[in-house]
Amino acid sequence: MKFCLSCLSFPLVPLTACALILGTPLRSQSQEAVPYLVGTGTQLELVGFPIRSPALDTGTVNSVAGTLIGWSPSFGDRPFGSGLRTGQEYYAEVVGPAGHAWLGHRLELDEAASRTRTDHGLVIAASTDNTRGMPNTTLAGARLEIRPHLTVPGLMQDTIERRVIHGGEKTESFQFFLPSSDGSNFWAIPFVSGKGGTFWVDQKTLRTVPGSQLVVPPGSSVGMMFGNLRGLNIGLTGEAGNTPVAKPLLAGFNFASYPFSRDMRVGLDWGNQASGFRGANSPRGADRIEIPIGNRRLIYSPESGAGSNALRWRMVNPARRQEWKQPAEYLDQIPVGQGFLIWKSQPDSNHFFYPPKP
């Protein structure tokens, strides 16, 4: 099955009361807790998550030796790795100090190796999800937060199992398009076998998908078709981010969402020259934002003449994509939680999302 970019819509709305809490911290954290409702219909949709799982702990990096990070968590009554749950994917996020070279970057944990340590050492896995490569001595002094990844099974599996076992839904009606940081995108389908549990498989190869490929990294979005009978409606509560989020971009399409719990003002909060974009006199060959809605695809490119660091993203003629739409229409805001596509003519490994401006 090919990914149909022309049949997406985005009904993600705020929630005043929560139904599901993401993760369990080992200690109280100061970040703001944000409730959120994820709602979809029965069409294929592009969904982002503007919240994160609560951090297990925070500490400062003391040393780096190969793949091993020495740090000082506050949780110290037993080896830190012993608190990592089997089957859960974790990452280290650099949240400070301001001006640190690694601020906003993420490192994937080797959970099995970290669990076997008798100290608090963190073993880092070689992964394309490491947003600045493997750690080195320049990481010293960074303040880390260790948190569980949001994953498609963690977010959706309980609801899927109830719908299949008790609601008469077919397992193949639940399909998820998972973009990967290395460009190896794929469709995943849950197979619910009742007493035997649920297995996630690659739709093309029918091979079991490892948990590391089912994560939803910050700043990413997921394509999902949630059932034929009715859509999805679940409440989530997570932490609101307040530090930069690294989101390296590949040449071509990138599945994205603003990783903060506010509507994104395009050209101000993101999409300006500081974000790596440049205005052009025509959309020919320019970078693009694409927002599929229903059977339409809204396409925008940055226009020259907006002044200084600010840019305005102007709608492209859908019938003649080398020209602007007339009269001029602009994209000034993307609602919180809405997934979108970034098309880049050249890769940008240093791309970041930054918290909303005042």
N, C-alpha and C positions, 0 to 999 in steps of 0.2 A: 504494500500500500504506500502510495506517495503522500507526502505531506501537502495538504491542500491549503495554501496560503489565502485562498479566496473565500474561505467559509469560516472565518473566525469572528467571534464577538467577545466582549469583555465585561461581564456583569460582576465586578468586584466592588463591594460597598462596605463602608465602615459599620461597626457593630458596637452596641453599647453594653452588651453583656457577653461573656465568653462561654464556650462549651468545651474546649479542649486546650490543655496547657502543654506547650512544647518543651519537653526536657525537664530535668529536675536538678537544680543547682546544688552543689555541696555546701555553699555558703550564700548568705544574702548578698545580692548585688544592688548597686545604686541606680542602674539604668531604669528608665521608665518602662513599665509594662503596658503594652498596647493590645487591646482586644481587636479582633478583625474577623469579618465574615467572608468566606470564600463561597461564591455562588456561581454556578454554571448552568447552562441549558443542556440540551442533548446534541447540539452541534459541536464540532471541533472548535476549541477556543485556545487562546494564548494567555497564560496566567502567570503572574509574578507574585512574589511574596515580600512585602515591605517590612517584615519582622524577622527576627533571628531567635534561635533557641537560647535560653538563658545560659550564661557562662558558668562552667563548673568552678573556675577560680581565676585569679589574676596574679601575675608575678612578673619579676624583672629577670631578663636574661643575664646570666653571669659568665657563661662560657659557651663556645661552640667548638666541637671536635668532630669533624666529619659530619655524620648524620645525627649526632647526639647534641642536644641542647641542654645545658645546665641552667636551671632557673630557680627562683625562690618563691614558690606559691605560699599562700597563707595556710592552706590545708596541709598540716604537717604531722598528724598523728600516725600516718602510715604512708607507704610509698604512693605517690600520686597516681601512677599507672594502675594500681589496684582498684581505683575507682572507675575505670573505664569499662563500660558494659560490653560484653561479648555480642557481636553482631551489629554494634552501632559504629558509625563512621564519625570521626572527630577531626577538628582542625584547630591550628593555632592562628590567632589573628593579632596583628600588631596594632595596638590602639594608642600608643604613645611612646615617648613624649613627642610633643609638637616639634616638627622639624627633623625627626629621625628619618634616616634614609629608607627604612623599611615600613614607615607608617602606612597603614591601609592594606598591607600585603598579607597573604595567607599561606600557611604551610600545612600540608596534609600529614597527619600522624600515622605512623606505623603502630597500630593499636596493639597487635600481638607482641611486638618487641618491647613496647613501652610497659606492658603489663608485667613482663618478666623481670624488670629492674627492681633492685632493692633500694634505690634512691629515688629522687623525684625526676630523674632525667626523662626527656622527651625524645623519642626516636622519630625522625622525619622520614617519610616515604618518598621515593622518587616518583613524581606524578606531574602530569601536565597541568593539574589544578594548582600547583605551587605557582603563585602569580609572579614571583621574582626568582624562580629557580631554587636550587638547594641552598641551605643556610651557609653562611661563612662568618668570619670574625666581625664583620661590620654589623651583625645583628646584636652584638653586645650592647647592653643598656636599654634595649627595647622592652616595652611593657606588653606582655602577652595576655590574652584571654583565651582559654581553651573552652570550646563549645561543641556540642553535637551538631552535625549537619542536619539541615532539613532534608528529608528524603521523601520520594513519592510513596513508598510503602508506609513510612511513619505517618504521613499526612492522610493517606487515602485508604489503606488496606482494611482497616476495621469496617469502614462504611461499605467498601466493595464486598467484603465477606458477608455482611448482613444482607445486602441487596441480592447476592447470588443465592445464599442458603435459604433465606426466608422470603425474599421478594420476587423470585422467579426470573431474575435478570440473567442474561447469558454473559459468561466471563469475557468472551471476545468483543462484547460491546464496550468494554473499558480499555481504551488505548491511550498511550502516552508517548509523545514525541520528545525524546531527551537529547538535546544538543550537548555535545562534548567539547571541552576546551581545545582538543586537538582536531576538531572538525569531523570526527567519526560519529555522526549523528545516527540515531536508530529509534525504532518503535519498540516499546516494551508493553507486554500484555500480562496481566495477572491470571494465573490458572488456579482456581479455587477448587480444592479436592475434598472439602469437608473435613473429615477427621485427619486427613494427611497434611493439612495446612495449605498455604498459598505459595506458589512458585512464580517468579517473574521471569519471563522468557523474551528473547529477541524475536520479534515477529518474523523476521526473514530467515534466521537460522534455526529457530526453536531451541536454541541453547539457553541454559539458565544464565541470567544476568547477575553478576556479582554486585554486592551492595555498594561498592565504590562507584559503580556506574549509574546508580539510581539517586544520587544526591542532587540537590538543587542549590548550586553555589549562590552566594549573595550577588545581586545584580543580574541574575539570569531569569529566564522565563521558560515555561514548559508548555508544549502543546498537549491538550488533553481532550478526549471525547469520553464523557462520563455517562455511559449508559444510553440505551434506546428508549427506556420507559420514562425516565425523569432525570434531571440534572443533579448537581451536587449542591449541598447547602450545609456547611459546617463552620462552627466558630473556632477560632484559634486565638491564643494569646502568646505573645513573644515580646522580645525586647526591641525598643526603638533604637536604631543606630544613630550615633552622633559623631562618628569619625569617618574619614575617607574610606572608600571601598574600591580596591583594585579590580578592574574588569578588562583584562587584555582583549583586544579585538583582532580577529583574523581578517584577512582579505576576503571579501564576499559577505554573506549574511551572518549576522550574530543575533542570537535570541537574548533579549535584554528586558530589564524592568528597573525602575528607579528603586534602590534598596532602602528608601526612607519613607516614613509614614506621613508623607505630605504629597499633595499634587506636585508634579514637576513642571516648573515654568521653563519652557523650552527657549533656549537662547540666554537664559539668566542663570538658573540653577545648574543647567547642563546644556550642551549643544552649542557652546560659544567657542571662541578661538582658544581659550584656556583648556577646552576639552579636546583640542586637536583638529578642529574643523575650520574650514576657510570658505568664505563666500565666493560665489561665482556669478558671472553675468548670464549664464544659462545652466540648465540642469544636465547638460551633456557631460557624461563621465564623472559627475560630482557624487560625493557621498550622499546617502539617502536615509531617511526614516520612513519605514513602511508600516502602516497600520491596517491590517485586513479587518473589515467589518462586513458581516454578511457575505454577499457575493461581490463586494467591492474591495478594492485595495487603495487606500489613500497614501499617496507618495509625496514626500516633501524633500527639498534640498535647500541648503543655506544660500541666501541671496546676498550679493555684494551690496555695499552702500548702507549697511545698517549702522556703521560707525564703531570705532574703537574695538573693545572686546566683545560687544554684544553682536548677536546675529539673529536674523529672523529667518525661519524656515518656511519657504513659499511652496504652495501646492504645485505639483507637476501635472501637466495635461495627461490624463489617463490614456487617451487615444494616441497621443504623439509625445512620447516620454522625453524627447529631446527639447521640448518647449515648456514654458510656464503655462499654467492654466490662466485663462482670462475670463472675467476680471480677476485681479490678484486676491488669493486667499492665503492665510498664514496659520501655522500651527503654533499656538502660544502656550498650550498646557496639555499635559498627559495626566489623566486621573491616577491617583494612588493605586498601586496594585495592577495596573494595566500592563500587560506584556506588549512589546513592540519589537520590530526588526531594525537593526542598524546594518546598512550595506556600506562597506568600506572598499574603496578602490585600492588602498594600500593597508597593510596590517599596522596596528598601533599597540605595541606591547606595553606602553606606558599609560594607557587610558585608565582614568579613574572616574567614579561618581563621587561627588562631594555633597555634604549635607546642605539642605536648603539655605539660601541666603536670607537674611532678615527681610 
